[in-house]
Amino acid sequence: MDLTYPPEAEEFRVEIRRWLEDNLPEGWFDDGFEMTDDERAAWLQEWTSKLFEGGWICATWPEEYGGKGLTTMQGVVLAEEFARAGAPMRGDFFGDTLVGPTILQWGTEEQKKAFIPGILSGTIAWCQGFSEPDAGSDLASLKTTAELDGDEWVINGQKIWTTQGFVADYVFVLCRTDRDAPKHKGISYLLCPMHQEGVEVRPIRQIDGAAEFAEVFFTNARCPKDNVVGGLNNGWAVAMTTLGFERGTSATTGYRRFENELRGIMARAEENGAIHDPLIRQRVAAAWSKVQIMRINGLRSLAVVLTGKKDKGVSALGATNKIFWSEYHQEVMELAMDVLGMSGQTLLGEPGEEESVPGYGRRPVSEEYPANALQSSFFFSRSETIWGGTAEIQRNIVGERVLGLPKEPRPAR
Ligand SMILES: Cc1cc2nc3c(=O)[nH]c(=O)nc-3n(C[C@H](O)[C@H](O)[C@H](O)COP(=O)(O)OP(=O)(O)OC[C@H]3O[C@@H](n4cnc5c(N)ncnc54)[C@H](O)[C@@H]3O)c2cc1C
């Protein structure tokens, strides 16, 4: 296996390294470099402007829509160098990673012009309106309807688990637009404004006091007729593209989040002596090996994208990767709690301070439930085998598409 990158990719790597060295704050790479929460907040604002000036936000998007037109290989190198330097990239998951690329792939010219600049500049906040109370894994059973009334769609129904529903300006929402068609065929993918009378957002409060997702009720909500992405009743194919982006991002850098977190757990184990427990040591070694497997599988995914190779194994790579990292993370967070021992049974965060939770960025420690970063990550890890398609559903994909097992029996219509 040849793991070297082509020379032009390495040239580009030098360019990015130089830019990072010139633009990151003095002392960034030194041990013990620290910023207060206020300093960090001010710096992040300045940093985002620098990212814009450098053209590094959504840099693989075409130049005509405000991107930098980088090749896939250059995009990978860019992500690798930012991750290596620990430099934050703007993390607007719904805009940058999900709906932006979906609009670029399926949208009309008018939709690209209307929405892509706002996604790039971060002025439109998005949420994903797919799941419903009776349509999660079996998403195609969704019941929210959209009916045409003149130049507008009129939407009625309910969505659930809508992350960021309370801050979003727009929702990319799946609606039934043909009730007589077979269930996968009568769905459309709409871009609907959230700030209107017909949309009610009710936050769902979690066990830790935070409310990161919401129920969204549509009662005669209005959406412009032209905001259907990918054609009328073609929403299933468009939604699968979005879910593909959700499951398959950051091929060669995703492992770093886990590697950094594991280093933190090892440091804690050394500090409190847990590392002397041979069973803890075995679990740390197993976890380290799994992180390296993720790194290598990332390179595999990259090779697939670059060569355009298509076979059964490749079509399920997104599913196997999702199963692997989400289950790994639950295991390693159990390990982290065992490393913390009895002290981990109390909430270790400082209310009001910010914690950096790998993979989820910085979040304030809540007053009501002051978990520290490791404890928050432990709680989050429980959700990771659910969102973006549950581990069981991913196993069905592997069983059916790779192993050729019989398809699940479908209920009679
Ligand atoms: C943190 C988080 C954030 C989320 N954010 C969003 C969001 O922003 N927008 C959005 O639309 N949704 C979001 N979701 C919802 C998520 O997509 C759904 O929870 C997920 O698709 C599962 O659906 P469900 O919860 O209805 O569970 P169900 O589909 O009811 O599944 C229940 C259990 O049955 C199993 N199961 C179901 N069908 C099968 C089958 N055929 N074979 C084997 N086992 C099966 C599942 O694996 C699961 O264990 C989020 C979820 C979480 C946890």
The ligand as a Gaussian input file, in Angstrom:
#p B3LYP/6-31G(d) Opt

LIG

0 1
 C      -28.337000      13.725000      19.482000
 C      -29.353000      13.548000      18.397000
 C      -29.565000      14.548000      17.471000
 C      -30.521000      14.389000      16.471000
 N      -30.721000      15.438000      15.593000
 C      -31.660000      15.299000      14.629000
 C      -31.926000      16.381000      13.744000
 O      -31.330000      17.461000      13.832000
 N      -32.887000      16.227000      12.808000
 C      -33.579000      15.053000      12.665000
 O      -34.408000      14.971000      11.754000
 N      -33.366000      14.009000      13.499000
 C      -32.422000      14.101000      14.485000
 N      -32.199000      13.067000      15.352000
 C      -33.064000      11.886000      15.274000
 C      -32.396000      10.642000      14.729000
 O      -32.217000      10.734000      13.350000
 C      -33.313000       9.449000      15.106000
 O      -33.285000       9.342000      16.516000
 C      -32.838000       8.148000      14.499000
 O      -33.023000       8.140000      13.113000
 C      -33.591000       6.925000      15.110000
 O      -34.963000       7.094000      15.045000
 P      -35.901000       6.936000      16.341000
 O      -35.302000       7.752000      17.425000
 O      -37.287000       7.217000      15.914000
 O      -35.747000       5.422000      16.786000
 P      -36.523000       4.171000      16.162000
 O      -36.410000       4.213000      14.681000
 O      -37.878000       4.089000      16.754000
 O      -35.637000       2.982000      16.687000
 C      -35.750000       2.444000      18.012000
 C      -34.815000       1.237000      18.128000
 O      -35.213000       0.212000      17.200000
 C      -34.145000      -0.125000      16.330000
 N      -34.662000      -0.401000      14.985000
 C      -35.561000       0.348000      14.288000
 N      -35.775000      -0.205000      13.068000
 C      -34.989000      -1.308000      12.984000
 C      -34.761000      -2.272000      11.969000
 N      -35.383000      -2.212000      10.800000
 N      -33.877000      -3.270000      12.230000
 C      -33.227000      -3.342000      13.435000
 N      -33.412000      -2.452000      14.439000
 C      -34.269000      -1.440000      14.216000
 C      -33.250000       1.119000      16.301000
 O      -31.910000       0.781000      15.948000
 C      -33.368000       1.595000      17.747000
 O      -32.496000       0.875000      18.570000
 C      -31.261000      13.191000      16.364000
 C      -31.040000      12.166000      17.301000
 C      -30.122000      12.337000      18.303000
 C      -29.932000      11.220000      19.291000

